[in-house]
């Protein structure tokens, strides 16, 4: 066969693979409905292990790389779980006949909540001066709303959110109100004032980005401001998903977030700032890269694309924010000193200390 004929044959095989994926998804939806009728959870880790085990056996029999088979089936499993999660959220229709207002709904995280609530049957209205979201009613200014919604979501910048909380305390909307801010201490006064005004208010922090499709393995932090009904309503939004809702106080949240977000952001900002000042072109370094460098570069590149004003807020407005930055500077100084002085035992101590600390993750 000539090259063109071989390529035509490959194209036919590729289409056959896609057709098989489509057929698999049809069966996945049937499985999802059966799980729902039986009251079973979406994710079954034992079944996933069996699927991957069968894939490894088949790969060896057919002369295909184990890693290729594993990667392919893991991708299909993720696709299947996402489909089943959406199916279950839509079937529950907990928002059917109810209204939601997403303030800041034209932003990235705001759009995620618009889609998420709409999938649950809510009639979603967007209030955002940046413009409308296709398929949803729009207000340029939330203050023009009568606020007769069952749910009000504040997906705005922290400084803006604080002002809105104060205004809402004056207007006392009847529905459940929550923000999705990355920090809570700058909002604590407004949240408590709203609670004191008798409003059903709580506070959420989704620990995932706006591009997230599947919520398995994802966390949503619920910061309790003393209104049990609002906490319950917020939890119910995620009950049909695979997300884990974790409850924390305001202080615990911001102290932990200083490390989980602040430190990880700072580390990556320092990483790409050091690279950009090295004089070495990024493309050249990427061609020479190692596995570790590739992984770090991927994360750093993603961080570089984020909103710098939001990331500055996360660093600046967190009252616990200095602690991880000082810890990072101290760690870099220790590392530099150990290398500059040829102190191998000190270097080994750092490595072994990290291994001991992180061993808890493996357990």
C-alpha positions as CSV (number, residue, x, y, z in Angstrom):
1,X,0.0,0.0,0.0
2,X,1.2,3.5,-0.8
3,X,1.4,6.2,1.9
4,X,-1.9,7.9,0.9
5,X,-3.7,4.5,1.2
6,X,-2.1,3.8,4.6
7,X,-3.2,7.2,5.8
8,X,-6.8,6.6,4.6
9,X,-6.8,3.3,6.5
10,X,-5.6,5.1,9.7
11,X,-8.3,7.7,9.3
12,X,-10.9,4.9,9.1
13,X,-9.5,3.3,12.2
14,X,-9.5,6.6,14.0
15,X,-13.2,7.1,13.1
16,X,-13.9,3.6,14.4
17,X,-12.3,4.5,17.7
18,X,-14.5,7.6,18.0
19,X,-17.6,5.5,17.1
20,X,-16.6,3.0,19.9
21,X,-16.2,5.9,22.4
22,X,-19.7,7.2,21.4
23,X,-21.1,3.7,21.9
24,X,-19.4,3.4,25.2
25,X,-20.9,6.7,26.4
26,X,-24.4,5.4,25.5
27,X,-23.8,2.4,27.8
28,X,-22.3,4.7,30.4
29,X,-25.5,6.7,30.5
30,X,-27.5,3.5,31.1
31,X,-25.1,2.6,33.9
32,X,-25.6,6.0,35.4
33,X,-29.4,5.7,35.4
34,X,-29.1,2.2,36.9
35,X,-26.8,3.5,39.7
36,X,-29.2,6.3,40.4
37,X,-32.2,4.0,40.7
38,X,-30.2,1.7,43.0
39,X,-29.1,4.7,45.1
40,X,-25.4,3.9,44.4
41,X,-22.7,6.6,44.2
42,X,-21.4,7.8,40.9
43,X,-17.8,6.7,41.5
44,X,-16.8,3.1,42.2
45,X,-13.1,2.8,42.7
46,X,-13.1,-1.0,42.8
47,X,-14.8,-1.1,39.4
48,X,-12.3,1.4,38.1
49,X,-9.4,-0.8,39.2
50,X,-11.1,-3.8,37.4
51,X,-11.4,-1.7,34.2
52,X,-7.8,-0.7,34.3
53,X,-6.7,-4.2,35.1
54,X,-8.6,-5.6,32.1
55,X,-7.0,-2.9,30.0
56,X,-3.5,-3.9,31.0
57,X,-4.2,-7.6,30.3
58,X,-5.6,-6.7,26.9
59,X,-2.7,-4.4,26.1
60,X,-0.2,-7.2,26.8
61,X,-2.1,-9.6,24.7
62,X,-2.2,-7.2,21.8
63,X,1.3,-5.8,22.1
64,X,0.2,-2.3,23.2
65,X,2.1,-0.3,25.8
66,X,0.6,-0.6,29.3
67,X,1.0,3.1,29.8
68,X,-0.9,3.9,26.6
69,X,-3.8,1.6,27.6
70,X,-3.9,3.0,31.1
71,X,-3.9,6.6,29.9
72,X,-6.6,5.9,27.4
73,X,-8.9,4.2,29.9
74,X,-8.3,6.8,32.6
75,X,-9.4,9.5,30.1
76,X,-12.5,7.5,29.2
77,X,-13.3,6.9,32.9
78,X,-13.0,10.6,33.6
79,X,-15.2,11.4,30.6
80,X,-17.8,8.8,31.8
81,X,-17.8,10.1,35.3
82,X,-18.3,13.7,34.1
83,X,-21.2,12.6,32.0
84,X,-22.8,10.6,34.8
85,X,-22.4,13.5,37.2
86,X,-24.1,16.0,34.9
87,X,-26.8,13.4,34.3
88,X,-27.5,13.1,38.0
89,X,-27.4,16.8,38.7
90,X,-29.9,17.4,35.9
91,X,-32.1,14.5,36.9
92,X,-32.4,15.8,40.5
93,X,-33.5,19.2,39.2
94,X,-33.3,20.7,42.7
95,X,-33.6,24.2,41.3
96,X,-36.7,23.6,39.3
97,X,-39.1,26.5,39.6
98,X,-36.6,28.5,41.6
99,X,-34.7,31.7,40.6
100,X,-31.0,32.5,41.1
101,X,-29.1,35.7,40.7
102,X,-25.3,35.5,40.0
103,X,-23.7,38.9,40.6
104,X,-20.5,38.9,38.5
105,X,-21.9,36.1,36.3
106,X,-20.0,37.3,33.2
107,X,-16.7,36.5,34.9
108,X,-15.0,33.2,34.6
109,X,-16.1,31.7,38.0
110,X,-19.4,33.5,37.7
111,X,-20.0,31.7,34.4
112,X,-19.2,28.4,36.0
113,X,-21.9,29.0,38.6
114,X,-24.4,30.2,35.9
115,X,-24.0,26.9,34.1
116,X,-24.0,24.8,37.3
117,X,-27.2,26.3,38.6
118,X,-28.9,26.2,35.2
119,X,-28.1,22.5,35.0
120,X,-30.0,22.1,38.2
121,X,-33.1,23.7,36.8
122,X,-32.7,27.2,38.2
123,X,-33.8,30.2,36.2
124,X,-30.6,32.1,36.3
125,X,-30.3,35.9,36.0
126,X,-26.8,37.5,35.5
127,X,-26.0,40.9,37.0
128,X,-22.7,42.2,35.6
129,X,-21.6,45.5,34.0
130,X,-19.3,43.5,31.8
131,X,-22.3,42.2,29.8
132,X,-24.8,39.4,29.4
133,X,-24.3,35.6,29.3
134,X,-26.0,34.0,26.4
135,X,-29.4,32.4,27.3
136,X,-29.8,34.3,30.5
137,X,-31.6,37.5,31.6
138,X,-29.2,40.3,32.3
139,X,-28.9,43.4,34.5
140,X,-25.9,45.7,34.2
141,X,-26.3,46.6,37.9
142,X,-27.5,44.2,40.6
143,X,-28.9,47.1,42.6
144,X,-31.6,47.4,40.0
145,X,-32.9,44.0,40.9
146,X,-35.8,43.4,43.3
147,X,-33.7,40.6,44.8
148,X,-36.7,38.3,45.1
149,X,-34.5,35.3,44.2
150,X,-34.2,32.0,46.0
151,X,-30.4,32.2,45.7
152,X,-28.0,35.0,45.3
153,X,-24.3,34.2,44.4
154,X,-21.6,36.8,44.7
155,X,-18.9,35.9,42.2
156,X,-17.1,39.3,42.3
157,X,-13.7,40.6,43.3
158,X,-13.1,40.7,47.1
159,X,-13.3,44.5,47.4
160,X,-16.5,44.6,45.5
161,X,-18.0,41.7,47.4
162,X,-17.4,43.4,50.7
163,X,-19.4,46.5,49.5
164,X,-22.2,44.3,48.2
165,X,-22.5,42.4,51.5
166,X,-23.0,45.7,53.3
167,X,-25.7,46.9,50.8
168,X,-27.5,43.5,51.0
169,X,-27.6,43.9,54.8
170,X,-29.6,47.0,54.3
171,X,-32.0,45.4,51.8
172,X,-32.4,42.0,53.5
173,X,-33.2,39.7,50.6
174,X,-35.3,36.7,51.5
175,X,-33.2,34.1,49.6
176,X,-30.0,32.4,50.5
177,X,-26.8,34.5,49.9
178,X,-23.3,33.3,49.5
179,X,-20.0,34.6,48.1
180,X,-17.3,32.5,46.4
181,X,-14.3,34.6,47.5
182,X,-10.8,33.1,47.8
183,X,-10.4,34.8,51.2
184,X,-12.8,35.3,54.0
185,X,-11.3,37.6,56.7
186,X,-11.8,40.7,54.4
187,X,-15.5,39.7,54.1
188,X,-16.1,38.5,57.7
189,X,-17.6,41.8,59.0
190,X,-20.0,42.0,56.0
191,X,-21.0,38.3,56.3
192,X,-21.7,38.7,60.0
193,X,-23.6,41.9,59.5
194,X,-25.8,40.1,56.9
195,X,-26.4,37.3,59.4
196,X,-27.2,39.7,62.1
197,X,-29.8,41.3,59.8
198,X,-31.6,37.9,59.6
199,X,-30.5,37.0,56.1
200,X,-29.8,33.4,55.2
201,X,-26.1,33.9,54.5
202,X,-23.1,31.5,54.2
203,X,-19.8,31.6,52.4
204,X,-18.2,29.2,49.9
205,X,-14.8,28.8,48.4
206,X,-14.7,26.3,45.4
207,X,-11.2,24.9,45.4
208,X,-11.2,24.5,41.6
209,X,-11.0,26.7,38.6
210,X,-13.7,27.7,36.1
211,X,-12.5,25.2,33.5
212,X,-13.4,22.3,35.9
213,X,-15.9,19.8,34.5
214,X,-15.8,16.8,36.8
215,X,-16.0,17.5,40.6
216,X,-14.7,14.1,41.8
217,X,-11.7,14.7,44.0
218,X,-12.6,18.4,44.2
219,X,-13.3,20.3,47.4
220,X,-15.8,23.1,48.2
221,X,-15.0,24.9,51.5
222,X,-18.0,26.0,53.5
223,X,-17.3,28.8,55.9
224,X,-20.0,28.9,58.6
225,X,-21.2,32.3,59.7
226,X,-23.8,30.9,62.0
227,X,-26.8,30.4,59.8
228,X,-27.6,26.7,59.7
229,X,-30.3,27.0,57.0
230,X,-28.0,28.7,54.6
231,X,-25.2,26.1,55.2
232,X,-27.7,23.3,54.5
233,X,-28.9,25.0,51.3
234,X,-25.3,25.5,50.1
235,X,-24.5,21.8,50.8
236,X,-27.6,20.7,48.9
237,X,-26.3,22.4,45.7
238,X,-23.4,19.8,45.6
239,X,-25.2,16.7,46.9
240,X,-25.6,15.2,43.4
241,X,-22.0,15.8,42.5
242,X,-18.8,14.1,43.6
243,X,-17.4,17.2,45.3
244,X,-16.5,17.0,49.0
245,X,-17.8,19.9,51.1
246,X,-15.4,20.8,53.9
247,X,-16.5,23.1,56.8
248,X,-14.1,25.6,58.3
249,X,-14.1,28.7,60.4
250,X,-13.0,32.1,58.9
251,X,-9.6,32.0,60.6
252,X,-8.9,28.4,59.8
253,X,-9.8,29.0,56.2
254,X,-7.5,32.0,55.6
255,X,-4.6,30.5,57.6
256,X,-4.7,27.3,55.5
257,X,-5.3,29.1,52.2
258,X,-2.2,31.2,52.9
259,X,-0.3,28.0,52.2
260,X,-2.6,26.1,49.8
261,X,-3.0,29.1,47.5
262,X,-0.6,31.9,48.6
263,X,2.5,29.7,48.9
264,X,1.9,27.7,45.7
265,X,1.2,30.9,43.8
266,X,4.3,32.6,45.2
267,X,6.5,29.6,44.4
268,X,5.4,29.5,40.7
269,X,5.6,33.3,40.4
270,X,9.2,33.1,41.8
271,X,9.9,30.2,39.4
272,X,8.9,31.9,36.2
273,X,10.4,35.2,37.3
274,X,13.7,33.5,37.9
275,X,13.5,31.9,34.5
276,X,12.5,35.1,32.7
277,X,15.5,36.8,34.3
278,X,17.9,34.1,33.4
279,X,18.4,35.2,29.8
280,X,17.7,31.7,28.5
281,X,14.7,31.5,26.1
282,X,11.8,29.4,27.5
283,X,11.6,27.3,24.3
284,X,15.3,26.4,24.5
285,X,14.9,25.3,28.1
286,X,11.8,23.3,27.3
287,X,13.7,21.4,24.6
288,X,16.3,20.3,27.2
289,X,13.8,19.7,30.0
290,X,13.5,16.8,32.4
291,X,10.3,15.3,33.7
292,X,10.4,17.4,36.9
293,X,11.0,20.6,34.9
294,X,8.2,19.8,32.5
295,X,5.7,19.3,35.3
296,X,6.8,22.5,37.1
297,X,6.8,24.4,33.8
298,X,3.2,23.3,33.1
299,X,2.0,24.5,36.5
300,X,3.9,27.8,36.2
301,X,2.6,28.5,32.7
302,X,-1.0,28.0,34.0
303,X,-0.4,30.4,36.9
304,X,1.1,33.0,34.6
305,X,-2.2,33.0,32.7
306,X,-4.3,33.8,35.7
307,X,-5.7,37.2,36.8
308,X,-2.7,39.1,38.4
309,X,-5.1,41.4,40.3
310,X,-6.9,38.5,41.9
311,X,-3.6,36.8,42.8
312,X,-2.3,40.0,44.4
313,X,-5.5,40.2,46.5
314,X,-4.9,36.6,47.7
315,X,-1.4,37.6,48.8
316,X,-2.1,41.1,50.1
317,X,-5.5,40.8,51.8
318,X,-4.9,37.6,53.7
319,X,-3.9,38.6,57.3
320,X,-1.9,35.3,57.4
321,X,-0.2,35.9,54.1
322,X,3.2,36.9,55.4
323,X,3.8,33.5,57.1
324,X,4.2,31.3,54.0
325,X,6.2,34.0,52.1
326,X,8.6,34.3,55.0
327,X,8.8,30.5,55.2
328,X,9.5,30.3,51.5
329,X,12.3,32.9,51.8
330,X,13.8,31.1,54.8
331,X,13.7,27.8,52.9
332,X,15.4,29.3,49.8
333,X,18.1,30.9,52.0
334,X,18.7,27.6,53.8
335,X,19.0,25.8,50.4
336,X,21.4,28.5,49.0
337,X,23.5,28.4,52.2
338,X,23.8,24.6,52.1
339,X,24.9,24.6,48.4
340,X,27.2,27.6,48.6
341,X,29.0,26.2,51.7
342,X,29.2,22.6,50.4
343,X,27.1,21.5,53.4
344,X,25.8,18.2,52.1
345,X,24.4,17.0,55.5
346,X,22.2,20.2,55.7
347,X,21.0,19.6,52.1
348,X,20.2,15.9,52.9
349,X,18.4,17.0,56.0
350,X,16.1,19.2,53.9
351,X,15.4,16.4,51.5
352,X,14.7,13.9,54.2
353,X,12.5,16.3,56.1
354,X,10.4,16.9,53.1
355,X,10.2,13.2,52.4
356,X,9.0,12.5,56.0
357,X,6.4,15.3,55.9
358,X,5.0,14.3,52.5
359,X,4.9,10.6,53.3
360,X,1.5,11.2,55.0
361,X,0.1,11.7,51.5
362,X,1.2,8.2,50.4
363,X,-0.4,6.7,53.5
